């Protein structure tokens, strides 16, 4: 057998490591074969092709039953070709006879981990090389093919967020289906972008403080002050201003004060003391 990546030959001495130990990290296919059996050679070719196609998502270990008779007998092999799939040290499926490549692929897919998302990998590589537009184009084409793929849409929005293209984010989200718009990850990114845009456009914090001192009912200034505080990582102040704005007008700017509070809770985590304090304050306010 030619030396190929992810393909090994087993002996009694290395069977434990090659098959049983490796099967605790991922699927291992053990191909019991004999050199003079035509079906074995056909199956062998199909298995090698699939091994290279799956690129390490499973290992192929070959056992020559003529030279490793005792090893074959100890594993219950009475005829060839036989393929046994091992996972976590035990056989999870046996295949008898020379199955077609298509049939083998269907069986293997039940046991191997999903393939790495190559589209995301390509987009990230393009972005890291400095080609943001190229990365977004890769994602846009992928989203056309898979319009309900939440991960693709979220990654595209994250790249737009990194580029501070806040208006593009809003336009992007608006054309998504309602089920995607309401997805927590998409909604979180949308609100985060909105707050960053507000902070970018807002007057200096001192001017906003002065506005609020003279006009305590200026809810726009209060929301802007919350956005500035969030960008400055002053989450206590951001939550306080959001809660005050919520008390003034729960519906302001599409319920932005409440949504901003929820976004900050996500950033801080459920166990943060500010999250616990203001979650209770938010519940109390919504019950009024």
ABEGO torsion letter per residue (X at the ends): XBBBBGBBBBBAAAAAAAAAAAAAAEBBBBBBBBAABAAAAAAAAAAAAAAAAAGGABBBBBBBAAABAAAAAAAGBABOBBBBBBBGGBBABBBBEBBBAAAAAAAAAAABBBBBBAAAAAAAAAAAAGBAAAAAAAAAAAAAABAABAAAAAAAAAAAAAAGBAAAAAAAAAABBAAAAABAAAAAAAAAAAAAAAAAABBBAAAAAAAAAABAABAAAAAAAAAAAAAAGBAAAAAAAAAAAAAABAABGGGAAAAAAAAAAAAAEAABAAAAAAAAAAAAAAAX
